[in-house]
Amino acid sequence: MARGNWRYGAIWAWTLTVVIFLYLPAVCLLLASLTESRYFIFPISRWGLDWWGKTFASLEIRALFETSILIAGCVTVVAVTIAFFGALAFARYDWKGRALYQRIVLLPIFFPQSVLGLALLLWFSALGVDLSWKSAIFAHLVWIVPVVTLVISIQVYSFDPALEEAAFDLGANRWQVFREVTLPVLFPGIFSGALFAFLLSWGNFPLSLYTTGADTTIPEYLYAKMVAGYTPGVPVLGTVSTASAAILLLGGYALIVARRRRRAASED
């Protein structure tokens, strides 16, 4: 019994250490955003929310949010659409050249993003493409589509084709089977892939740096302000980005859990 309690305590201590190590920087961001002084000095002598008000009152910050959300939203829709059918070819169907396809589709994941961004910049320049948020969407897709394909493929591997065959035997057509059987079963993977796509695009810096042109995203702005012209608006935006990502992930997980419980209750 004593040995079991020791292991239990050691596991909790290790877990707490990892959590503190991971989230202490985020706590420091929050504290730095709550000071009235320009630079973060601990202990904080003057607390306040002045920099939060100044940050969100800035038209430049609003434009940054609009650009970042636009890019991340477009990337999410396109990436999930391409990755869904790519995942079916990756994990569902057995066809000639499948092994080669599985290797090629995942290759961009292993490229350093700075090198990939530079290559895309040179390619856009050779084609005469003007750099903007539109070129950034394409650049993000090159790297994010393989990631989303892999995420959805995990769900596809666990999909039982007998479910579709049973639906066909009951008289359903292909569209009905796709809508009533395939999509609901693969929904957790699709939703997880959408979360990955949005968050990876939202926080992407290397690809955005090379391909946005005159448009600017939040990661680019944060980097520029850290190099020169630092203000406490930097930790404000960092806190908002971190908190938004956490809320999105936890909300997505809660949605999937609620859906599974609802589905289990309906089956009972």
C-alpha positions as CSV (number, residue, x, y, z in Angstrom):
1,M,0.0,0.0,0.0
2,A,2.8,2.4,0.9
3,R,4.6,1.6,-2.3
4,G,1.5,2.3,-4.3
5,N,1.0,5.6,-2.6
6,W,4.6,6.6,-3.3
7,R,4.1,5.9,-7.0
8,Y,0.8,7.8,-7.1
9,G,2.5,10.8,-5.4
10,A,5.5,10.6,-7.8
11,I,3.2,10.6,-10.8
12,W,1.3,13.6,-9.5
13,A,4.5,15.5,-8.7
14,W,5.9,14.8,-12.2
15,T,2.7,15.8,-13.8
16,L,2.6,19.1,-11.8
17,T,6.2,19.8,-12.7
18,V,5.5,19.3,-16.5
19,V,2.4,21.5,-16.3
20,I,4.3,24.3,-14.5
21,F,7.1,24.1,-17.0
22,L,4.7,24.3,-19.9
23,Y,2.4,27.0,-18.7
24,L,4.6,29.2,-16.6
25,P,5.6,31.3,-19.6
26,A,1.9,31.9,-20.3
27,V,1.4,33.1,-16.7
28,C,4.3,35.5,-17.1
29,L,2.7,36.8,-20.3
30,L,-0.5,37.5,-18.3
31,L,1.4,39.2,-15.5
32,A,3.4,41.4,-18.0
33,S,0.1,42.5,-19.6
34,L,-1.3,43.7,-16.3
35,T,1.4,46.2,-15.4
36,E,1.0,49.9,-16.1
37,S,4.7,50.4,-16.7
38,R,6.2,50.0,-20.2
39,Y,8.5,47.1,-19.2
40,F,7.9,44.0,-17.1
41,I,9.5,44.3,-13.7
42,F,8.8,41.7,-11.0
43,P,7.4,42.2,-8.5
44,I,4.9,44.5,-10.2
45,S,4.5,47.8,-8.5
46,R,1.5,49.2,-10.4
47,W,-1.3,46.9,-11.7
48,G,-3.7,48.0,-14.3
49,L,-5.6,47.2,-17.5
50,D,-4.6,50.3,-19.4
51,W,-2.5,48.3,-22.0
52,W,-5.5,46.0,-22.7
53,G,-7.7,49.0,-23.5
54,K,-5.0,50.6,-25.7
55,T,-4.3,47.4,-27.5
56,F,-7.9,46.7,-28.5
57,A,-8.6,50.3,-29.3
58,S,-5.8,50.3,-31.9
59,L,-7.0,50.1,-35.5
60,E,-3.8,48.4,-36.4
61,I,-4.5,45.5,-34.0
62,R,-8.0,45.1,-35.3
63,A,-6.6,44.8,-38.8
64,L,-4.1,42.2,-37.6
65,F,-6.9,40.1,-36.1
66,E,-8.9,40.4,-39.3
67,T,-6.0,39.3,-41.5
68,S,-5.0,36.4,-39.2
69,I,-8.6,35.2,-38.8
70,L,-9.2,35.5,-42.5
71,I,-6.1,33.5,-43.4
72,A,-6.7,30.8,-40.7
73,G,-10.4,30.5,-41.6
74,C,-9.7,30.0,-45.3
75,V,-6.8,27.6,-44.6
76,T,-9.1,25.6,-42.3
77,V,-11.9,25.2,-44.9
78,V,-9.6,24.3,-47.8
79,A,-7.3,22.1,-45.8
80,V,-10.1,20.0,-44.3
81,T,-11.7,19.6,-47.7
82,I,-8.5,18.5,-49.4
83,A,-7.3,16.4,-46.4
84,F,-10.6,14.6,-46.1
85,F,-10.5,13.0,-49.5
86,G,-6.7,12.7,-49.2
87,A,-7.1,10.7,-46.0
88,L,-9.5,8.3,-47.7
89,A,-6.9,7.7,-50.4
90,F,-4.2,7.5,-47.7
91,A,-5.9,5.0,-45.3
92,R,-9.1,3.6,-46.8
93,Y,-8.5,2.4,-50.3
94,D,-5.8,0.0,-51.6
95,W,-4.6,1.2,-55.0
96,K,-1.4,1.1,-57.0
97,G,1.0,3.8,-55.9
98,R,-0.6,4.2,-52.5
99,A,2.7,3.6,-50.7
100,L,4.4,6.3,-52.8
101,Y,1.5,8.7,-52.2
102,Q,1.7,8.2,-48.4
103,R,5.4,9.2,-48.5
104,I,5.0,12.1,-50.8
105,V,1.9,13.7,-49.1
106,L,3.7,13.7,-45.7
107,L,7.0,15.1,-47.0
108,P,6.3,18.8,-46.5
109,I,5.9,18.2,-42.7
110,F,9.6,17.4,-42.4
111,F,10.8,20.5,-44.3
112,P,12.0,23.4,-42.0
113,Q,9.3,26.0,-42.4
114,S,11.8,28.8,-43.0
115,V,13.3,26.8,-45.9
116,L,9.8,26.0,-47.2
117,G,8.8,29.7,-46.9
118,L,11.9,30.8,-48.8
119,A,11.2,28.3,-51.6
120,L,7.6,29.5,-51.9
121,L,8.8,33.1,-52.0
122,L,11.2,32.3,-54.8
123,W,8.5,30.4,-56.7
124,F,6.0,33.2,-56.3
125,S,8.6,35.7,-57.5
126,A,9.3,33.5,-60.6
127,L,5.6,33.4,-61.4
128,G,5.1,37.1,-60.9
129,V,2.6,36.6,-58.0
130,D,2.0,39.6,-55.8
131,L,2.5,38.7,-52.2
132,S,-0.5,39.2,-49.9
133,W,-2.8,37.3,-47.5
134,K,-3.9,35.1,-50.5
135,S,-0.3,33.9,-51.2
136,A,0.0,33.2,-47.4
137,I,-3.1,31.0,-47.6
138,F,-1.4,28.9,-50.3
139,A,1.9,28.7,-48.3
140,H,0.1,27.6,-45.2
141,L,-1.8,24.9,-47.1
142,V,1.4,23.4,-48.4
143,W,2.5,22.6,-44.8
144,I,-0.9,22.2,-43.1
145,V,-2.7,19.9,-45.5
146,P,-0.3,17.0,-44.8
147,V,-0.8,17.5,-41.1
148,V,-4.6,17.5,-41.4
149,T,-4.5,14.5,-43.7
150,L,-2.5,12.5,-41.1
151,V,-5.0,13.5,-38.4
152,I,-8.0,12.5,-40.3
153,S,-6.3,9.3,-41.5
154,I,-6.1,8.1,-37.9
155,Q,-9.9,8.2,-37.7
156,V,-10.2,6.6,-41.2
157,Y,-8.0,3.7,-40.1
158,S,-10.6,2.8,-37.4
159,F,-13.5,3.1,-39.8
160,D,-15.3,-0.2,-40.6
161,P,-16.3,-0.4,-44.3
162,A,-19.0,-2.9,-43.3
163,L,-21.1,0.0,-42.0
164,E,-21.3,1.5,-45.6
165,E,-22.0,-2.0,-47.1
166,A,-24.8,-2.5,-44.6
167,A,-26.3,0.9,-45.6
168,F,-26.1,0.0,-49.3
169,D,-27.8,-3.3,-48.6
170,L,-30.7,-1.4,-46.9
171,G,-31.2,0.6,-50.1
172,A,-29.3,3.8,-49.4
173,N,-27.7,5.6,-52.3
174,R,-24.1,6.7,-52.3
175,W,-24.9,10.3,-51.2
176,Q,-27.0,9.0,-48.3
177,V,-24.3,6.6,-47.2
178,F,-21.8,9.5,-47.3
179,R,-24.0,11.9,-45.4
180,E,-25.5,9.5,-42.9
181,V,-22.7,7.0,-42.3
182,T,-19.3,8.1,-43.5
183,L,-19.3,11.7,-42.3
184,P,-20.8,11.1,-38.8
185,V,-18.3,8.3,-38.1
186,L,-15.3,10.4,-39.3
187,F,-16.5,13.6,-37.7
188,P,-14.2,13.5,-34.7
189,G,-11.2,13.2,-37.0
190,I,-12.5,16.0,-39.3
191,F,-13.2,18.3,-36.4
192,S,-9.7,17.6,-34.8
193,G,-8.1,18.3,-38.2
194,A,-10.0,21.6,-38.4
195,L,-8.8,22.6,-35.0
196,F,-5.2,21.7,-36.0
197,A,-5.5,23.6,-39.2
198,F,-6.9,26.8,-37.6
199,L,-4.4,26.9,-34.7
200,L,-1.4,26.0,-36.9
201,S,-2.3,28.7,-39.4
202,W,-3.1,31.3,-36.7
203,G,0.2,30.9,-35.0
204,N,2.4,30.3,-38.0
205,F,5.3,32.8,-38.3
206,P,8.0,31.5,-40.8
207,L,5.6,30.9,-43.7
208,S,3.7,34.1,-43.1
209,L,7.0,36.1,-42.8
210,Y,8.0,35.1,-46.4
211,T,4.6,35.2,-48.1
212,T,2.2,37.8,-46.7
213,G,3.9,40.8,-48.4
214,A,2.4,44.1,-47.2
215,D,-0.2,42.3,-45.1
216,T,0.7,41.4,-41.5
217,T,-0.4,38.7,-39.2
218,I,-0.3,38.7,-35.4
219,P,2.9,36.5,-35.1
220,E,4.7,38.8,-37.5
221,Y,3.6,41.8,-35.5
222,L,4.7,40.2,-32.2
223,Y,8.2,39.4,-33.7
224,A,8.6,43.0,-35.0
225,K,7.7,44.5,-31.7
226,M,10.1,42.2,-29.8
227,V,12.9,43.3,-32.1
228,A,12.1,47.0,-31.9
229,G,9.4,49.2,-30.3
230,Y,8.3,46.8,-27.5
231,T,5.2,47.7,-25.6
232,P,3.0,45.7,-23.1
233,G,0.6,45.3,-26.0
234,V,2.9,42.4,-27.0
235,P,2.1,40.3,-23.9
236,V,-1.6,41.3,-24.2
237,L,-1.7,39.8,-27.7
238,G,0.3,36.8,-26.5
239,T,-2.2,36.2,-23.7
240,V,-5.2,36.5,-26.0
241,S,-3.7,34.1,-28.5
242,T,-2.8,31.5,-25.9
243,A,-6.1,31.8,-24.1
244,S,-8.0,31.6,-27.3
245,A,-6.2,28.5,-28.4
246,A,-6.8,26.8,-25.0
247,I,-10.5,27.7,-25.1
248,L,-10.8,26.4,-28.7
249,L,-9.1,23.1,-27.8
250,L,-11.1,22.6,-24.6
251,G,-14.3,23.6,-26.3
252,G,-13.6,21.2,-29.2
253,Y,-12.8,18.4,-26.8
254,A,-16.0,19.1,-24.8
255,L,-18.0,19.1,-28.0
256,I,-16.6,15.7,-29.1
257,V,-17.3,14.2,-25.6
258,A,-20.8,15.5,-25.6
259,R,-21.5,14.1,-29.0
260,R,-20.2,10.7,-28.0
261,R,-22.4,10.7,-24.9
262,R,-25.4,11.8,-26.9
263,R,-24.8,9.1,-29.5
264,A,-24.3,6.4,-26.8
265,A,-27.5,7.5,-25.1
266,S,-29.5,7.3,-28.3
267,E,-28.1,3.8,-29.0
268,D,-29.3,2.7,-25.5
